[in-house]
Amino acid sequence: MKKTLFILTALFSTASLTGCGTIVQLVDPTEKYQAYDGTKFDWKQTQKWGLPILDLPLSFLLDTALLPYVWSQE
């Protein structure tokens, strides 16, 4: 139980340090949010820095949850 809690804490703290790619893209005023923009953003950051790879699954889940929002904007 302690090991699982430690891993989850490390995952969420790393995600908050790198910034959730979905939230970063969602609040970006320069471009309209499109499907899976957060995941794409995290992937680009991962290729550059490596660390956002831990946030990639969380951004994927949030991007999937935001699909109805994206579809309503089209």
Buried (B, 14 or more C-beta within 10 A) or exposed (E): EEEEEEEEEEBEEBBEEBBBBBEBBBEEEEEEBEBBBBBBBBBEBBEEEEEBBBBBEBBBEBBEEBEEEBEEEE
